[in-house]
Amino acid sequence: MQHSPIPPSPVSRSPEAWIDFVFSAQAARGGVVRRSIAWVEREVGRDRFIAAVRARGFHLVASRNQFIVICNSDPVQMLF
C-alpha cells in the first residue's frame, strides 16, 4: 500500500483548511489516511478531527500514536 506524504501545513492555514487539505488527498478517495495523533492535535485538535471524520461517514482507528482513517462508509471488520 502506498502512502503519499502530505507536506506540513503552513502555520497560517486554518483548522478547516487543514482538514480539507488532508481529505482532498488521493488516499482519502476510498483509501486510507494515516496521521500522527500529536500532529493532528497540534494542527486542528483531536475533537475537531474526530468530528470531521464522523461528518464524512468515515471510520477512525487509533493505534499507538497514529490515527488511521478508513475513507469510506462501508462496514469494517477487525480480523485480528
C-alpha positions as CSV (number, residue, x, y, z in Angstrom):
1,M,0.0,0.0,0.0
2,Q,1.4,3.4,-1.0
3,H,1.1,6.5,1.2
4,S,1.5,9.8,-0.5
5,P,3.2,12.1,2.0
6,I,1.4,15.4,2.8
7,P,3.8,18.2,3.5
8,P,3.5,20.1,6.7
9,S,0.8,22.7,6.5
10,P,1.7,26.3,6.8
11,V,1.2,27.9,10.2
12,S,-1.4,30.3,8.7
13,R,-3.6,27.5,7.5
14,S,-6.9,27.5,9.4
15,P,-8.1,24.2,11.0
16,E,-10.9,23.9,8.5
17,A,-8.4,24.4,5.6
18,W,-6.1,21.8,7.1
19,I,-8.9,19.2,7.3
20,D,-10.0,19.9,3.8
21,F,-6.4,19.6,2.6
22,V,-5.9,16.2,4.3
23,F,-9.2,14.8,3.0
24,S,-8.6,16.1,-0.5
25,A,-5.6,13.8,-0.9
26,Q,-6.0,11.0,-3.4
27,A,-5.7,8.5,-0.5
28,A,-8.9,10.0,1.0
29,R,-10.9,8.9,-2.0
30,G,-11.8,5.4,-0.8
31,G,-8.4,4.7,0.7
32,V,-6.7,5.1,4.0
33,V,-5.2,8.2,5.6
34,R,-2.8,7.9,8.5
35,R,-1.6,10.8,10.7
36,S,0.3,11.2,13.9
37,I,-2.1,11.9,16.8
38,A,0.3,14.5,18.0
39,W,0.3,16.2,14.6
40,V,-3.5,16.2,14.5
41,E,-3.7,17.6,18.0
42,R,-1.2,20.4,17.1
43,E,-2.8,21.3,13.7
44,V,-6.6,21.1,14.4
45,G,-7.2,19.4,17.7
46,R,-8.4,15.9,18.4
47,D,-12.1,16.7,18.8
48,R,-12.3,18.7,15.6
49,F,-10.6,16.0,13.6
50,I,-12.8,13.3,15.0
51,A,-15.9,15.4,14.2
52,A,-14.6,15.8,10.6
53,V,-14.1,12.1,10.1
54,R,-17.5,11.4,11.5
55,A,-19.2,14.0,9.3
56,R,-17.7,12.3,6.3
57,G,-19.1,8.9,7.4
58,F,-15.5,7.5,7.6
59,H,-14.1,5.2,10.2
60,L,-11.4,6.2,12.6
61,V,-8.9,3.8,14.4
62,A,-6.3,4.9,16.9
63,S,-3.3,2.7,17.3
64,R,-0.3,3.6,19.4
65,N,0.5,7.2,18.2
66,Q,-1.4,7.1,14.9
67,F,-4.9,7.9,13.7
68,I,-5.9,5.7,10.8
69,V,-8.9,6.9,8.8
70,I,-10.7,4.4,6.5
71,C,-12.1,6.7,3.9
72,N,-15.4,5.0,3.1
73,S,-18.6,4.3,4.9
74,D,-18.7,0.6,4.2
75,P,-18.8,-1.7,7.2
76,V,-15.3,-2.5,8.7
77,Q,-14.4,-5.9,10.2
78,M,-11.4,-6.2,12.5
79,L,-9.9,-9.6,11.7
80,F,-7.4,-9.9,14.5
